[in-house]
Amino acid sequence: MAESKRNHFPPTLHTWIGAQLNEGTSGRTAINRHVMEAYEEPLRIYFLGSGWRNLGEPHDIINGFLADRLDRAEFFSKWQSSGKRLRHWLINALHFYLKERWRAERRHDSTQLDASTSESHGDVDEPAVHDDVIEQTWARSIVATACRDAQTMCSKDGLESHWQLFL
C-alpha cells in the first residue's frame, strides 16, 4: 500500500534527475531537454540583467552555455553533490562560462575592451539578486509547458471543448 501512495506524488527534480542519470544516454537526453525548456528563458533574462549583457547576443550566449555545460558528463552529478538548487547551480555555471568566454575573447582580440565594459565584469551580481525574476520566469515556462501538454492530451482524447473551456 505504501508503494501505491508514493506513486501518486511526482518525484522531486533532484530524484528525477538521479533516476534519469541511471538510464544512460536516453535519461541524459531527457534531463538536457528539460533543462533547456525550463531554464533557457530565465537564464536569458538573467543574462540581460547582468553586467555581462554586452558580451554577445543573449540567444547565442545561453545556447552556447547550455551546449557546453550540459555536454559535460559530470555536470549533474556535481550539482547533486553540491546541495544547491538547480537554478543557482545553473546561474553559477553561467557566470563561470561568461568569464571563460570573456577571457578567451580578450586573448583572441588584441584590442582591450573599453574600461566601462571591463569594470562591469568585476562585480558580477550574486545569484540571489535576480532570484525573483528567475523564479517568475521559470514558473511561467513550467506553466506554458504544462498547458501545451494538457492541450495535446485533450486533443488526443477528443476533449478539445474541455481545453477551450479551460482557456
C-alpha angles and dihedrals in degrees: 000000000000089000093056092049091051092053092060092067120072116237118257116254090253092052093043093051090048091052092047092051088057089056093067123217096354091051092048090051090053092050093049092048091051093048093048093048097043103036108030095086097042090049091049091051090047090050091050090053094050133086088251095067093108092058093089148306109325094228092051094044096050095042090048090049094049092046092049099044101035089053091061111101095216098043098102097034088055089049091053093051092047094066090219126133110262094243091054091047090051093047092050090047089049090054091053091047092051092049090049091049093046091050092047091051090048091053092045097046114064092204118080120238111253116270095253093056091045092050093049089063094054096073105040114185116256114243093250091062093073097027094118093052092048091048094050095046093045091050091050092051092050092049091047090052091048091050092051090050092047092049091050092049093047091049092048091050094046092250099125091133089058090053092049090050090051091052 
